[in-house]
């Protein structure tokens, strides 16, 4: 019941919101970093697929034995198309994460300013309890 009474006050709700925002911010930043690294890997993979497809076409053109490599080239191009699609999805997700992170930082700063202005928030040094 005492915890409920603390949350009923504006400063208790603000402190809870502040804690939630501070908890979410590192997770969002870490997720953003992972999405960024996956996107870079997707770009590398797409480049390798393009190189392999062009190399297969070149081999097919210069080959004396009639070996049909077109189905393999088509498979590579289909794989490339899927990689580009996944990359676009990741890019959209990363943009949403970036906006979320920005909003979290903005809300944290706003709430911190409100708390400091009301006098309910006094910064403590990490060594003091």
C-alpha positions as a Python dict, from the first residue, in 0.01 Angstrom:
ca = {
    (1, 'X'): (0, 0, 0),
    (2, 'X'): (290, 238, 76),
    (3, 'X'): (436, 178, -271),
    (4, 'X'): (102, 267, -426),
    (5, 'X'): (93, 591, -225),
    (6, 'X'): (441, 682, -353),
    (7, 'X'): (335, 618, -714),
    (8, 'X'): (22, 832, -665),
    (9, 'X'): (235, 1144, -615),
    (10, 'X'): (360, 1331, -924),
    (11, 'X'): (723, 1297, -816),
    (12, 'X'): (679, 919, -765),
    (13, 'X'): (537, 878, -1116),
    (14, 'X'): (812, 1095, -1259),
    (15, 'X'): (1076, 892, -1082),
    (16, 'X'): (924, 571, -1214),
    (17, 'X'): (907, 713, -1566),
    (18, 'X'): (1266, 834, -1537),
    (19, 'X'): (1379, 489, -1427),
    (20, 'X'): (1195, 321, -1714),
    (21, 'X'): (1343, 563, -1967),
    (22, 'X'): (1694, 509, -1832),
    (23, 'X'): (1637, 133, -1844),
    (24, 'X'): (1516, 139, -2204),
    (25, 'X'): (1776, 374, -2349),
    (26, 'X'): (2080, 136, -2336),
    (27, 'X'): (1872, -151, -2477),
    (28, 'X'): (1756, 62, -2768),
    (29, 'X'): (2110, 181, -2836),
    (30, 'X'): (2245, -175, -2827),
    (31, 'X'): (1971, -296, -3061),
    (32, 'X'): (2048, -9, -3296),
    (33, 'X'): (2416, -110, -3305),
    (34, 'X'): (2325, -471, -3383),
    (35, 'X'): (2089, -368, -3662),
    (36, 'X'): (2361, -145, -3805),
    (37, 'X'): (2614, -431, -3808),
    (38, 'X'): (2362, -666, -3972),
    (39, 'X'): (2292, -404, -4239),
    (40, 'X'): (2665, -375, -4310),
    (41, 'X'): (2686, -755, -4342),
    (42, 'X'): (2389, -750, -4580),
    (43, 'X'): (2563, -492, -4799),
    (44, 'X'): (2879, -705, -4806),
    (45, 'X'): (2676, -1014, -4893),
    (46, 'X'): (2499, -830, -5174),
    (47, 'X'): (2836, -718, -5316),
    (48, 'X'): (2970, -1075, -5303),
    (49, 'X'): (2658, -1205, -5478),
    (50, 'X'): (2697, -940, -5751),
    (51, 'X'): (3063, -1032, -5798),
    (52, 'X'): (2985, -1402, -5813),
    (53, 'X'): (2702, -1351, -6061),
    (54, 'X'): (2919, -1140, -6292),
    (55, 'X'): (3203, -1394, -6263),
    (56, 'X'): (2966, -1678, -6355),
    (57, 'X'): (2841, -1481, -6655),
    (58, 'X'): (3200, -1414, -6765),
    (59, 'X'): (3292, -1782, -6727),
    (60, 'X'): (2982, -1884, -6918),
    (61, 'X'): (3069, -1649, -7206),
    (62, 'X'): (3431, -1771, -7236),
    (63, 'X'): (3363, -2139, -7189),
    (64, 'X'): (3411, -2372, -7484),
    (65, 'X'): (3194, -2648, -7340),
    (66, 'X'): (2826, -2570, -7348),
    (67, 'X'): (2740, -2563, -6978),
    (68, 'X'): (2427, -2372, -6893),
    (69, 'X'): (2500, -2155, -6591),
    (70, 'X'): (2190, -1936, -6637),
    (71, 'X'): (1982, -2120, -6373),
    (72, 'X'): (2260, -2062, -6119),
    (73, 'X'): (2289, -1698, -6213),
    (74, 'X'): (1912, -1662, -6174),
    (75, 'X'): (1931, -1825, -5829),
    (76, 'X'): (2206, -1583, -5728),
    (77, 'X'): (2007, -1286, -5854),
    (78, 'X'): (1701, -1412, -5664),
    (79, 'X'): (1915, -1444, -5349),
    (80, 'X'): (2045, -1091, -5409),
    (81, 'X'): (1689, -962, -5440),
    (82, 'X'): (1599, -1122, -5107),
    (83, 'X'): (1910, -974, -4942),
    (84, 'X'): (1813, -629, -5069),
    (85, 'X'): (1460, -680, -4936),
    (86, 'X'): (1590, -780, -4591),
    (87, 'X'): (1829, -486, -4597),
    (88, 'X'): (1539, -247, -4665),
    (89, 'X'): (1343, -396, -4376),
    (90, 'X'): (1645, -359, -4146),
    (91, 'X'): (1697, -3, -4262),
    (92, 'X'): (1337, 84, -4176),
    (93, 'X'): (1369, -87, -3837),
    (94, 'X'): (1692, 99, -3765),
    (95, 'X'): (1529, 430, -3853),
    (96, 'X'): (1242, 354, -3615),
    (97, 'X'): (1495, 261, -3344),
    (98, 'X'): (1686, 582, -3404),
    (99, 'X'): (1365, 785, -3365),
    (100, 'X'): (1269, 588, -3052),
    (101, 'X'): (1613, 646, -2901),
    (102, 'X'): (1587, 1017, -2981),
    (103, 'X'): (1242, 1037, -2822),
    (104, 'X'): (1362, 849, -2512),
    (105, 'X'): (1657, 1087, -2473),
    (106, 'X'): (1432, 1390, -2523),
    (107, 'X'): (1175, 1264, -2272),
    (108, 'X'): (1449, 1180, -2020),
    (109, 'X'): (1593, 1530, -2049),
    (110, 'X'): (1247, 1685, -2018),
    (111, 'X'): (1160, 1485, -1708),
    (112, 'X'): (1499, 1552, -1551),
    (113, 'X'): (1449, 1924, -1606),
    (114, 'X'): (1101, 1905, -1453),
    (115, 'X'): (1231, 1715, -1151),
    (116, 'X'): (1521, 1954, -1099),
    (117, 'X'): (1290, 2254, -1132),
    (118, 'X'): (1048, 2113, -873),
    (119, 'X'): (1333, 2048, -632),
    (120, 'X'): (1235, 1682, -595),
    (121, 'X'): (1546, 1562, -773),
    (122, 'X'): (1888, 1622, -622),
    (123, 'X'): (2180, 1460, -803),
    (124, 'X'): (2395, 1243, -576),
    (125, 'X'): (2749, 1133, -622),
    (126, 'X'): (2782, 758, -700),
    (127, 'X'): (2990, 698, -386),
    (128, 'X'): (2724, 832, -147),
    (129, 'X'): (2407, 629, -77),
}
